[in-house]
Amino acid sequence: MNIPDVWLLTLIIFVPSLFALLVLLIPRGQEEWMRWTALFGTLLTLVLTLFLLIDYLNLQDHYGTAHRDRALLGARADEDLLLAATHQPARSDDLIVRIPWIERFHIEYFLGVDGISMSLVLLTSVVSFLAMIASWNIERYVKGYCVLFLILETGMLGTFLALDLFLFYIFWEVMLLPMYFLIGIWGGPRREYAAIKFFLYTLLGSVLILLAILGFYFTDLRPLAEYFKTHPQAQQEAQVLDRLVQRARGAAVNTFDILLLHKVGRESARLEALYQEAKSSAEKTPSVENQKKLEEVSALRQKYQLFSRDFQVIMFILLFIGFAIKVPVFPFHTWLPDAHVEAPTPISMILAGILLKMGGYGLLRIAYPICPWAAYELAWWLGLFGVINIVYGAFAAMAQSDFKKLVAYSSISHMGYVVLGIAVWTGLDRFQYWSWGMNGAMYQMLAHGITSAGMFFLVGVIYDRVHHRDLNALGGLNNSMPLYSGLSAVIFFGAMGLPGLCGFVGEFFTVLGTWNFDRVYAFLAAMTVVVTAGYILWTIQRVYLGNNPRYEGLPEIDARELTVAIPLVVLTVVLGVWPPLVLEWMEPSVTGLVRQLAAAVAIP
């Protein structure tokens, strides 16, 4: 099935919204039809996502290993622009969509896919489909619930596919209101408090991200176009920027193009590296020659470095806090336990399985590539935040008596591995170690998306039967629900990082990459696995083992619940024993990003 990129990517994003409109047209009293319509919308989105995956795999095969750099997202986008500059039709199979939208402000309907976004789009489609099945026992305001759920899915998918900062921000904000109402209306007893807290924290992060976006947009790119023309190795970039300069007709060249801003960030970092090297040489070995070189590099930096060191640091801090709130990173995490405890089970699955990953994705797609020098300078501090998350989240989880809150704090701990894996920036000569960390962080996001969604769903299955989540009052569930208990054990052991299950792979690669960055961080991250095993095993003992006469005769997990649980269990096992199933097509994009960033700050 050959669907042009513009239709395939657009349908993946907006099919859920189209089905939301269909749900609105269903008359009151037809709640079952509303559920089936919403479910079919998520299923169709999943099918389209699988077509997209097939197209992406074919694209990778088309370029092959010999031309792997040409398959990177930035290279494909440049090729698309150059075809447009020569009035040639753009390729319909490069998984890039670029259509002028608001031309006065250089805003485009710009979408694209690489291994990073493809993996998260696939995760979103799978978890959304399963969460919709888990939503079948929602009885109040079914129409409103289904509509908000589908709009939320559109926002999540659009965020992962958008390559224009304006478009990215719109999709980022689209997620805010549906999640606020889904928690505030269908949540638990303290749902209003949890929803308002979630809204305010997320809004604060959004405002900080917006400030950074405006800072990037109001930077005039014309000097960089002139700079590229003097570098033979950057002729493709020069042609791309020259086209924008011609279109501007003498006015300032501003852009929301994420990939173009990547180039600005990398070149600014390269000029900063040249300046720091020249400055160091002049200080260590004072000479006329070294002083002259310093003056030349300083003049070059003054003229062509669009994102100065201080500018990058300020923008990076704004972006980091904005995305860290979503991860969440300590101390911006306090909204998460409340939101999870009060949210209905399917929304907790979405929140833990997908929304937290948007913070990590924002760091990978926006913060690091646009502000690489700042990320390089602050790498140790970012790693510290990751380690604090890992250790604090694990001990906080162990202290909980509420089953759902325990899983919420475990998410904070596991997402700490994502932050740590992204942070462990080593030099160009050892960039493979950072590549291990980055790939570990990406794999951890996928693994946590599966296991956290599974854990929250399995907690919900118990809550539907016993109507409480007190770990100290549970026990003996294995006697009346052996199938449910067995499935739960697989998911919980996957979250624990047991070898052979999905959680082990990401944590192993992260610790491996961290060892060559900071051995204290690696030691703490590795030893926290023992704490994680402690609270997971203690939870299994308190909930499933022993005898408890109160819960004899509890109904076993039913067919609908099995439909949700079994795919998550299968994925937990398959991704644990066969990581290449994902790494083969995800790793080139992650490693390509690492190589570009490491080269940008390398001292020549």
C-alpha positions as CSV (number, residue, x, y, z in Angstrom):
1,M,0.0,0.0,0.0
2,N,1.7,3.2,-1.2
3,I,0.3,6.3,0.5
4,P,2.0,9.6,-0.2
5,D,3.8,11.0,2.8
6,V,1.7,14.1,3.1
7,W,-1.5,11.9,3.4
8,L,0.1,9.2,5.6
9,L,1.6,11.5,8.2
10,T,-1.4,13.8,8.2
11,L,-3.9,10.9,8.6
12,I,-1.8,9.5,11.5
13,I,-2.1,12.8,13.4
14,F,-5.7,13.7,12.6
15,V,-7.6,10.4,12.2
16,P,-8.2,10.5,16.0
17,S,-9.7,14.0,15.8
18,L,-11.9,13.0,12.8
19,F,-13.3,10.1,14.9
20,A,-13.8,12.6,17.8
21,L,-16.1,14.5,15.5
22,L,-17.9,11.3,14.7
23,V,-18.4,10.6,18.4
24,L,-19.9,14.0,18.8
25,L,-22.5,13.2,16.2
26,I,-23.7,10.0,18.0
27,P,-26.9,10.7,19.9
28,R,-27.1,10.5,23.7
29,G,-27.9,7.1,25.0
30,Q,-25.7,5.3,22.4
31,E,-22.7,5.0,24.7
32,E,-21.7,1.6,23.4
33,W,-21.4,3.0,19.8
34,M,-19.3,5.9,21.2
35,R,-16.9,3.5,22.7
36,W,-16.6,1.4,19.5
37,T,-16.2,4.4,17.4
38,A,-13.4,5.7,19.5
39,L,-11.8,2.3,19.6
40,F,-11.9,2.0,15.8
41,G,-10.3,5.4,15.5
42,T,-7.3,4.3,17.7
43,L,-7.1,1.0,15.8
44,L,-7.1,2.8,12.4
45,T,-4.3,5.1,13.7
46,L,-2.3,2.1,14.8
47,V,-2.7,0.4,11.4
48,L,-1.5,3.6,9.7
49,T,1.4,3.8,12.0
50,L,2.4,0.2,11.0
51,F,2.3,1.3,7.4
52,L,4.6,4.2,8.4
53,L,7.0,1.8,10.0
54,I,7.1,-0.3,6.9
55,D,7.8,2.8,4.8
56,Y,10.5,3.9,7.2
57,L,12.2,0.4,7.0
58,N,12.0,0.5,3.2
59,L,13.6,4.0,3.3
60,Q,16.4,2.7,5.5
61,D,17.0,-0.2,3.0
62,H,16.9,2.2,0.1
63,Y,19.9,4.2,1.5
64,G,21.7,1.2,2.9
65,T,24.6,1.3,5.4
66,A,26.9,2.9,2.8
67,H,24.8,6.0,2.6
68,R,23.4,6.0,6.2
69,D,24.1,9.7,6.7
70,R,21.9,10.6,3.7
71,A,19.0,8.7,5.5
72,L,19.2,11.0,8.5
73,L,16.3,13.4,9.0
74,G,18.3,16.6,8.4
75,A,19.8,15.3,5.2
76,R,16.4,14.2,3.8
77,A,14.9,17.6,4.7
78,D,17.8,19.4,2.9
79,E,17.4,17.3,-0.2
80,D,13.7,18.2,-0.2
81,L,14.4,21.9,0.1
82,L,17.0,21.8,-2.7
83,L,14.5,20.0,-5.0
84,A,12.0,22.8,-4.3
85,A,14.7,25.4,-5.0
86,T,15.2,24.0,-8.5
87,H,11.5,23.7,-9.1
88,Q,11.6,19.9,-9.1
89,P,8.8,17.9,-7.4
90,A,9.6,16.8,-3.9
91,R,9.9,13.1,-3.3
92,S,6.7,11.4,-2.1
93,D,8.5,8.7,-0.2
94,D,11.1,10.4,1.9
95,L,8.8,10.8,4.9
96,I,9.2,14.5,4.8
97,V,6.2,16.9,4.5
98,R,6.8,20.6,4.1
99,I,3.9,22.9,3.1
100,P,3.9,26.7,3.6
101,W,1.3,27.6,6.2
102,I,1.7,31.2,7.5
103,E,4.3,32.5,5.1
104,R,4.6,36.0,6.6
105,F,6.1,34.5,9.7
106,H,7.9,31.6,7.9
107,I,5.6,29.0,9.6
108,E,5.3,25.7,7.8
109,Y,3.3,22.6,8.1
110,F,6.5,20.6,8.5
111,L,6.4,17.0,9.5
112,G,9.1,14.2,9.4
113,V,10.1,10.9,10.7
114,D,13.3,9.3,11.9
115,G,14.2,6.4,14.2
116,I,13.7,8.6,17.3
117,S,10.2,9.8,16.4
118,M,9.1,6.6,14.7
119,S,9.6,4.5,17.8
120,L,7.6,7.0,20.0
121,V,4.8,7.3,17.4
122,L,4.5,3.5,17.4
123,L,4.5,3.4,21.2
124,T,1.8,6.1,21.3
125,S,-0.5,4.3,18.8
126,V,-0.1,1.0,20.7
127,V,-0.7,2.4,24.2
128,S,-3.6,4.6,23.0
129,F,-5.3,1.6,21.4
130,L,-4.9,-0.5,24.6
131,A,-5.9,2.4,26.9
132,M,-9.1,2.8,24.9
133,I,-10.0,-0.9,25.5
134,A,-9.2,-0.3,29.1
135,S,-11.7,2.6,29.1
136,W,-14.7,0.4,28.5
137,N,-15.8,0.6,32.2
138,I,-16.0,4.5,32.0
139,E,-19.7,5.1,32.7
140,R,-20.0,8.9,33.2
141,Y,-20.1,11.3,30.3
142,V,-18.9,8.7,27.8
143,K,-19.1,11.1,24.8
144,G,-17.0,13.7,26.5
145,Y,-14.4,11.2,27.6
146,C,-14.0,9.6,24.2
147,V,-13.7,13.0,22.4
148,L,-11.1,14.3,24.8
149,F,-9.2,11.0,24.6
150,L,-9.0,11.1,20.8
151,I,-8.0,14.8,20.8
152,L,-5.3,13.9,23.3
153,E,-4.0,11.3,20.9
154,T,-3.8,13.8,18.1
155,G,-1.7,16.1,20.3
156,M,0.7,13.4,21.2
157,L,1.2,12.1,17.7
158,G,1.6,15.7,16.3
159,T,4.2,16.5,18.9
160,F,6.4,13.6,17.8
161,L,6.0,14.3,14.1
162,A,6.2,18.2,14.0
163,L,9.5,19.7,12.7
164,D,8.3,23.4,12.9
165,L,8.6,24.9,16.4
166,F,5.3,26.8,16.0
167,L,3.5,23.6,15.0
168,F,5.3,21.6,17.7
169,Y,4.1,24.1,20.3
170,I,0.5,23.9,19.1
171,F,0.5,20.2,19.5
172,W,2.3,20.4,22.8
173,E,-0.4,22.7,24.1
174,V,-3.3,20.6,22.6
175,M,-2.4,17.9,25.1
176,L,-2.9,20.1,28.1
177,L,-6.6,20.7,28.2
178,P,-7.8,17.2,27.4
179,M,-5.6,15.7,30.1
180,Y,-6.7,18.4,32.6
181,F,-10.4,17.5,32.0
182,L,-9.8,13.7,31.9
183,I,-8.2,13.9,35.3
184,G,-10.6,16.6,36.7
185,I,-13.8,15.0,35.6
186,W,-13.2,11.2,35.6
187,G,-10.6,11.0,38.4
188,G,-10.7,10.1,42.1
189,P,-11.8,12.0,45.2
190,R,-9.0,14.6,44.9
191,R,-9.3,14.9,41.1
192,E,-9.7,18.7,41.0
193,Y,-6.6,19.3,43.1
194,A,-4.6,16.9,41.0
195,A,-5.8,18.3,37.7
196,I,-5.1,21.9,38.7
197,K,-1.6,21.0,39.9
198,F,-0.9,19.2,36.7
199,F,-2.2,22.1,34.6
200,L,-0.2,24.7,36.5
201,Y,3.1,22.8,36.4
202,T,2.7,21.9,32.7
203,L,1.7,25.5,31.8
204,L,4.8,26.8,33.6
205,G,6.9,24.5,31.5
206,S,5.1,25.5,28.3
207,V,5.7,29.2,29.0
208,L,9.5,28.6,29.4
209,I,9.6,26.6,26.2
210,L,7.7,29.4,24.4
211,L,10.2,32.0,25.6
212,A,13.1,29.8,24.2
213,I,11.2,29.4,20.9
214,L,10.8,33.2,20.6
215,G,14.5,33.6,21.3
216,F,15.4,31.3,18.5
217,Y,12.9,32.8,16.1
218,F,14.0,36.4,16.4
219,T,17.6,35.5,15.5
220,D,18.5,36.7,12.0
221,L,20.1,33.9,10.1
222,R,21.6,36.0,7.2
223,P,25.1,36.1,8.7
224,L,25.2,32.3,8.8
225,A,24.3,32.1,5.1
226,E,27.3,34.2,4.4
227,Y,29.5,32.1,6.7
228,F,28.4,28.8,5.0
229,K,29.4,30.2,1.6
230,T,33.0,30.4,2.7
231,H,33.1,26.7,3.7
232,P,33.3,24.2,0.8
233,Q,32.1,21.4,3.1
234,A,28.9,23.2,3.9
235,Q,27.7,24.0,0.3
236,Q,24.4,22.2,0.8
237,E,23.6,24.2,3.9
238,A,24.7,27.3,2.1
239,Q,22.2,26.6,-0.7
240,V,19.4,26.0,1.7
241,L,20.0,29.2,3.6
242,D,20.6,31.2,0.4
243,R,17.1,30.2,-0.7
244,L,15.6,31.6,2.5
245,V,17.6,34.8,2.1
246,Q,16.3,35.3,-1.4
247,R,12.7,34.7,-0.3
248,A,13.2,37.3,2.5
249,R,14.1,40.0,-0.1
250,G,16.4,41.9,2.2
251,A,14.4,41.4,5.4
252,A,15.6,39.5,8.4
253,V,15.6,35.7,8.0
254,N,13.7,34.2,10.9
255,T,12.6,30.6,11.2
256,F,10.7,28.1,13.3
257,D,12.4,25.2,11.3
258,I,13.7,22.8,14.0
259,L,16.2,21.2,11.6
260,L,17.6,24.5,10.4
261,L,18.0,25.7,14.0
262,H,20.0,22.5,14.6
263,K,22.5,23.7,12.0
264,V,22.6,27.1,13.7
265,G,23.3,25.5,17.0
266,R,26.0,23.2,15.7
267,E,27.8,26.0,13.9
268,S,27.6,28.3,16.9
269,A,29.0,25.5,19.0
270,R,31.8,24.9,16.5
271,L,32.8,28.6,16.6
272,E,32.8,28.5,20.4
273,A,35.1,25.4,20.3
274,L,37.5,27.2,18.0
275,Y,37.5,30.3,20.2
276,Q,38.1,28.3,23.4
277,E,41.0,26.4,21.8
278,A,42.6,29.7,20.5
279,K,42.1,31.3,23.9
280,S,43.6,28.4,25.7
281,S,46.6,28.3,23.4
282,A,47.2,32.1,23.8
283,E,47.1,31.8,27.6
284,K,49.3,28.7,27.8
285,T,51.8,29.8,25.2
286,P,51.8,33.6,24.7
287,S,53.1,34.5,21.3
288,V,52.4,36.9,18.5
289,E,51.1,34.0,16.3
290,N,48.7,32.7,19.0
291,Q,47.5,36.2,19.8
292,K,46.8,36.8,16.1
293,K,44.9,33.6,15.8
294,L,42.9,34.4,18.8
295,E,41.9,37.8,17.4
296,E,41.0,36.2,14.0
297,V,38.8,33.5,15.7
298,S,37.3,36.1,18.0
299,A,36.3,38.3,15.1
300,L,34.8,35.3,13.3
301,R,32.9,34.3,16.4
302,Q,31.7,37.9,16.9
303,K,30.3,38.1,13.4
304,Y,28.9,34.6,12.7
305,Q,28.1,33.0,16.1
306,L,24.3,33.6,16.1
307,F,23.8,31.6,19.3
308,S,26.4,32.9,21.7
309,R,27.6,30.8,24.7
310,D,25.5,32.8,27.2
311,F,22.5,32.8,24.9
312,Q,22.7,29.0,24.5
313,V,23.0,28.5,28.3
314,I,19.9,30.7,29.0
315,M,17.8,29.0,26.3
316,F,19.0,25.6,27.3
317,I,18.0,26.1,30.9
318,L,14.6,27.4,29.8
319,L,14.1,24.3,27.6
320,F,15.5,21.9,30.2
321,I,13.1,23.1,32.9
322,G,10.2,23.1,30.5
323,F,10.9,19.5,29.4
324,A,12.0,18.4,32.8
325,I,8.6,19.2,34.3
326,K,7.1,16.7,31.8
327,V,9.7,13.9,32.4
328,P,9.4,14.7,35.4
329,V,12.8,15.6,36.9
330,F,13.3,16.3,40.6
331,P,12.4,18.8,42.0
332,F,9.7,19.4,39.4
333,H,8.1,16.0,39.9
334,T,5.5,16.7,42.7
335,W,2.6,16.9,40.3
336,L,3.1,13.3,39.0
337,P,2.1,11.2,42.1
338,D,-1.1,13.2,42.6
339,A,-2.0,13.1,38.9
340,H,-1.5,9.3,38.7
341,V,-3.3,8.5,42.0
342,E,-6.4,10.5,41.0
343,A,-6.5,9.8,37.2
344,P,-8.6,6.9,35.9
345,T,-6.7,3.8,34.9
346,P,-6.6,4.4,31.1
347,I,-5.4,8.0,31.6
348,S,-2.6,6.8,34.0
349,M,-1.6,4.5,31.2
350,I,-1.3,7.4,28.8
351,L,0.3,9.7,31.3
352,A,3.1,7.2,32.3
353,G,3.4,5.4,28.9
354,I,3.5,8.4,26.6
355,L,3.3,11.9,28.1
356,L,6.4,11.5,30.3
357,K,8.4,10.5,27.1
358,M,7.6,13.9,25.6
359,G,10.0,15.5,28.0
360,G,12.8,13.2,26.9
361,Y,11.9,13.6,23.3
362,G,12.0,17.4,23.7
363,L,15.5,17.2,25.1
364,L,16.6,15.0,22.1
365,R,14.9,16.9,19.3
366,I,15.1,20.5,20.5
367,A,17.2,21.3,23.5
368,Y,20.4,19.3,22.8
369,P,20.7,19.9,19.0
370,I,19.9,23.6,19.1
371,C,22.0,24.4,22.2
372,P,24.8,21.8,22.0
373,W,27.5,23.9,23.7
374,A,25.3,24.6,26.7
375,A,24.4,20.9,26.9
376,Y,28.1,20.0,26.7
377,E,29.1,22.5,29.5
378,L,26.2,21.5,31.8
379,A,26.5,17.7,31.2
380,W,27.7,16.9,34.7
381,W,24.8,18.8,36.3
382,L,22.3,17.2,34.0
383,G,23.7,13.8,34.9
384,L,23.3,14.7,38.6
385,F,19.6,15.4,38.1
386,G,19.3,12.0,36.4
387,V,21.0,10.2,39.3
388,I,18.9,12.1,41.9
389,N,15.8,11.0,40.0
390,I,17.0,7.4,40.0
391,V,17.8,7.2,43.7
392,Y,15.1,9.4,45.1
393,G,12.3,7.8,43.0
394,A,13.4,4.3,44.1
395,F,13.5,5.1,47.8
396,A,10.2,7.1,47.6
397,A,8.5,4.2,45.9
398,M,9.6,1.8,48.6
399,A,8.0,4.0,51.3
400,Q,4.6,4.0,49.7
401,S,1.5,2.1,50.9
402,D,-0.7,3.2,48.0
403,F,-0.2,0.8,45.1
404,K,-0.7,3.4,42.4
405,K,1.6,6.0,44.2
406,L,4.3,3.3,44.4
407,V,4.1,2.8,40.6
408,A,4.2,6.6,40.1
409,Y,7.4,7.1,42.1
410,S,8.9,4.1,40.3
411,S,8.3,6.0,37.0
412,I,10.3,8.9,38.4
413,S,13.2,6.6,39.1
414,H,13.0,4.8,35.8
415,M,12.8,8.1,33.8
416,G,16.0,9.1,35.7
417,Y,17.9,6.6,33.5
418,V,16.6,8.5,30.5
419,V,17.9,11.8,31.7
420,L,21.2,10.2,32.7
421,G,21.7,8.4,29.4
422,I,21.1,11.7,27.5
423,A,23.4,13.6,29.7
424,V,26.6,11.5,29.6
425,W,28.3,13.6,26.9
426,T,31.9,12.4,26.1
427,G,34.3,13.9,23.6
428,L,34.4,13.1,19.9
429,D,37.2,10.6,20.3
430,R,34.9,8.6,22.7
431,F,31.5,9.5,21.3
432,Q,30.5,5.8,21.1
433,Y,30.2,5.8,25.0
434,W,27.7,8.7,24.7
435,S,26.0,6.8,21.9
436,W,25.5,3.8,24.3
437,G,23.9,6.2,26.8
438,M,21.7,7.9,24.3
439,N,20.5,4.6,22.8
440,G,19.9,3.3,26.3
441,A,17.8,6.4,27.1
442,M,15.7,5.8,24.0
443,Y,15.2,2.1,24.7
444,Q,14.4,2.9,28.3
445,M,11.7,5.3,27.2
446,L,10.1,2.5,25.1
447,A,10.5,-0.1,27.8
448,H,9.1,2.1,30.5
449,G,6.2,3.1,28.2
450,I,5.3,-0.6,28.0
451,T,5.9,-1.6,31.6
452,S,4.5,1.5,33.3
453,A,1.3,1.3,31.2
454,G,1.0,-2.4,32.1
455,M,1.6,-1.7,35.9
456,F,-1.0,1.0,36.0
457,F,-3.5,-1.1,34.1
458,L,-2.9,-4.1,36.5
459,V,-3.4,-1.9,39.5
460,G,-6.6,-0.7,38.0
461,V,-7.8,-4.3,37.5
462,I,-7.4,-4.9,41.3
463,Y,-9.0,-1.6,42.2
464,D,-12.1,-2.4,40.1
465,R,-12.6,-5.5,42.3
466,V,-11.5,-4.5,45.8
467,H,-12.1,-0.7,45.6
468,H,-8.9,0.3,47.4
469,R,-5.1,0.4,46.7
470,D,-3.7,-0.1,50.2
471,L,-0.8,-2.5,49.8
472,N,-0.9,-3.4,53.5
473,A,-4.5,-4.6,53.2
474,L,-3.9,-6.7,50.1
475,G,-2.4,-10.2,49.8
476,G,-3.1,-13.7,48.6
477,L,-4.4,-12.6,45.2
478,N,-2.5,-15.4,43.5
479,N,-4.9,-17.9,45.1
480,S,-8.0,-16.5,43.5
481,M,-6.4,-14.9,40.4
482,P,-3.5,-17.0,39.3
483,L,-3.5,-15.9,35.7
484,Y,-3.7,-12.2,36.6
485,S,-0.9,-12.7,39.1
486,G,1.4,-14.4,36.6
487,L,0.9,-11.6,34.0
488,S,1.6,-9.1,36.8
489,A,4.8,-10.8,37.7
490,V,6.1,-10.5,34.2
491,I,5.3,-6.8,33.9
492,F,6.7,-6.0,37.3
493,F,9.9,-8.0,36.7
494,G,10.2,-6.2,33.4
495,A,10.1,-2.9,35.2
496,M,12.6,-4.2,37.7
497,G,15.1,-4.6,34.9
498,L,15.4,-8.4,35.1
499,P,17.7,-9.7,32.3
500,G,15.6,-11.1,29.5
501,L,12.9,-8.5,29.9
502,C,12.7,-5.1,28.3
503,G,13.7,-3.0,31.3
504,F,17.1,-4.5,31.5
505,V,18.3,-3.4,28.0
506,G,17.9,0.4,28.5
507,E,19.3,0.5,32.0
508,F,22.3,-1.7,31.0
509,F,23.3,0.6,28.1
510,T,22.8,3.7,30.2
511,V,25.0,2.4,33.0
512,L,27.6,1.3,30.4
513,G,27.7,4.7,28.8
514,T,27.8,6.4,32.2
515,W,30.8,4.4,33.4
516,N,33.0,6.3,30.9
517,F,31.5,9.6,31.9
518,D,31.4,9.5,35.7
519,R,32.0,6.3,37.6
520,V,30.2,7.6,40.8
521,Y,27.1,8.2,38.7
522,A,27.4,4.7,37.2
523,F,27.8,3.1,40.6
524,L,24.8,4.9,42.0
525,A,22.6,4.1,39.0
526,A,23.7,0.4,39.1
527,M,23.2,0.0,42.9
528,T,19.8,1.5,42.8
529,V,18.7,-1.6,40.8
530,V,19.0,-3.4,44.1
531,V,16.6,-0.9,45.7
532,T,14.2,-1.3,42.7
533,A,14.3,-5.1,43.1
534,G,13.6,-4.6,46.8
535,Y,10.4,-2.6,46.4
536,I,9.2,-4.7,43.4
537,L,9.7,-8.0,45.3
538,W,8.2,-6.6,48.5
539,T,5.1,-5.4,46.5
540,I,4.7,-8.8,44.9
541,Q,4.9,-10.4,48.3
542,R,2.3,-8.0,49.8
543,V,-0.1,-8.2,46.9
544,Y,0.0,-11.6,45.4
545,L,1.5,-14.1,47.9
546,G,0.3,-15.4,51.2
547,N,-3.3,-16.0,52.2
548,N,-6.1,-13.5,52.7
549,P,-9.6,-14.8,53.3
550,R,-11.1,-11.4,52.4
551,Y,-10.2,-11.9,48.7
552,E,-11.1,-15.5,48.2
553,G,-13.4,-15.9,45.2
554,L,-12.3,-12.7,43.4
555,P,-13.1,-13.0,39.7
556,E,-10.2,-13.8,37.5
557,I,-9.0,-11.3,34.9
558,D,-11.6,-11.3,32.1
559,A,-11.3,-11.4,28.3
560,R,-11.3,-7.6,27.8
561,E,-8.6,-7.1,30.4
562,L,-6.6,-9.9,28.9
563,T,-6.8,-8.1,25.6
564,V,-5.0,-5.2,27.2
565,A,-2.5,-7.2,29.4
566,I,-1.3,-9.8,27.0
567,P,0.1,-7.5,24.3
568,L,2.0,-5.6,27.0
569,V,3.4,-8.8,28.5
570,V,4.4,-10.1,25.0
571,L,6.2,-6.8,24.3
572,T,7.9,-6.9,27.7
573,V,9.4,-10.3,26.8
574,V,10.1,-9.8,23.1
575,L,11.9,-6.5,23.6
576,G,13.9,-8.1,26.4
577,V,15.2,-11.1,24.4
578,W,15.4,-9.5,21.0
579,P,16.5,-5.8,21.3
580,P,17.6,-5.6,17.6
581,L,13.9,-5.7,16.7
582,V,13.9,-2.0,17.6
583,L,17.6,-1.0,17.7
584,E,18.2,-1.9,14.0
585,W,16.1,1.0,12.8
586,M,16.2,3.3,15.8
587,E,20.0,3.2,16.5
588,P,21.2,4.9,13.2
589,S,19.2,8.1,14.0
590,V,20.3,8.2,17.6
591,T,24.0,7.6,16.8
592,G,23.8,10.0,13.9
593,L,22.6,12.7,16.3
594,V,25.3,11.9,18.8
595,R,28.0,12.0,16.1
596,Q,26.8,15.4,14.8
597,L,26.7,17.0,18.3
598,A,30.0,15.5,19.4
599,A,31.7,16.9,16.2
600,A,30.2,20.3,16.8
601,V,32.0,20.8,20.1
602,A,35.2,18.9,19.2
603,I,38.4,21.0,19.5
604,P,40.1,20.8,16.1
